[in-house]
Amino acid sequence: MHYIILKEYLMKKIYIHRDLERKFLHMSEFFKAVLVTGARQTGKTTMLKHLAQGHNRTYVSLDDFFARQLAQNDPVVFFQTYAPYDN
């Protein structure tokens, strides 16, 4: 019985709030695009996707080859395709 409850608990996705969230939200009030960089596996993507839920925000990863190429070669079309939210 305890094993089943523990297994169900562990299968739920538990979001860990990060100190960077407040700074990101503050900066996003002033800038339409905010770049988040850092070491691998530290929760950048998880945080950004979490903050985008329920808000009028667009999440774009430049790990995506086509998004990165578009951003490099035609930034105007990039921002038309991945329109930032309106303040």
C-alpha distance (Angstrom), angle and dihedral (degrees) to the residues before:
residue distance angle dihedral
M1 . . .
H2 3.81 . .
Y3 3.79 90.3 .
I4 3.82 92.4 57.1
I5 3.80 92.9 49.1
L6 3.81 91.5 47.3
K7 3.81 91.3 47.8
E8 3.83 91.5 51.3
Y9 3.82 90.3 47.8
L10 3.79 93.0 50.7
M11 3.81 92.5 47.4
K12 3.81 91.7 58.8
K13 3.76 113.8 92.9
I14 3.78 108.2 -116.1
Y15 3.79 114.1 -161.1
I16 3.79 116.6 -144.6
H17 3.79 112.5 -151.3
R18 3.79 114.7 -132.6
D19 3.79 131.2 -147.5
L20 3.81 88.8 -127.3
E21 3.83 91.6 66.3
R22 3.82 94.7 80.8
K23 3.80 92.6 47.7
F24 3.81 91.7 47.2
L25 3.81 92.7 49.5
H26 3.81 90.7 47.1
M27 3.81 92.7 50.0
S28 3.80 92.2 45.6
E29 3.80 88.6 60.6
F30 3.81 88.9 64.7
F31 3.82 102.7 33.0
K32 3.81 129.5 48.6
A33 3.82 91.0 -148.1
V34 3.80 125.5 38.0
L35 3.80 121.8 -173.2
V36 3.80 117.3 -148.4
T37 3.80 117.0 -165.2
G38 3.78 133.2 168.6
A39 3.76 147.4 117.0
R40 3.78 121.0 -33.1
Q41 3.80 121.0 -89.2
T42 3.81 96.2 14.8
G43 3.81 97.5 120.7
K44 3.81 102.9 -97.9
T45 3.80 94.5 134.4
T46 3.80 93.2 41.6
M47 3.81 91.5 51.0
L48 3.81 94.3 47.7
K49 3.78 94.0 47.0
H50 3.81 89.8 47.4
L51 3.81 92.4 50.5
A52 3.81 91.5 46.7
Q53 3.82 92.6 57.0
G54 3.75 111.5 100.4
H55 3.79 93.2 3.4
N56 3.77 130.7 94.1
R57 3.81 92.9 -107.3
T58 3.79 134.1 128.6
Y59 3.81 120.0 -139.8
V60 3.81 115.5 -156.7
S61 3.79 124.7 173.2
L62 3.78 117.4 -154.6
D63 3.81 86.5 -153.9
D64 3.81 82.6 84.5
F65 3.81 104.4 91.9
F66 3.82 95.5 -145.2
A67 3.81 94.3 47.0
R68 3.81 90.2 48.7
Q69 3.82 92.7 48.2
L70 3.79 91.0 48.6
A71 3.82 91.7 49.2
Q72 3.81 91.0 50.0
N73 3.78 98.8 41.7
D74 3.80 103.4 33.5
P75 3.82 114.5 13.0
V76 3.82 92.2 173.4
V77 3.80 92.4 58.6
F78 3.83 89.7 41.2
F79 3.81 91.2 59.2
Q80 3.80 91.2 42.9
T81 3.80 89.9 52.3
Y82 3.81 95.2 43.3
A83 3.79 97.7 32.7
P84 3.81 112.5 -163.6
Y85 3.76 117.0 -128.4
D86 3.81 118.9 -93.1
N87 3.80 117.0 -109.0
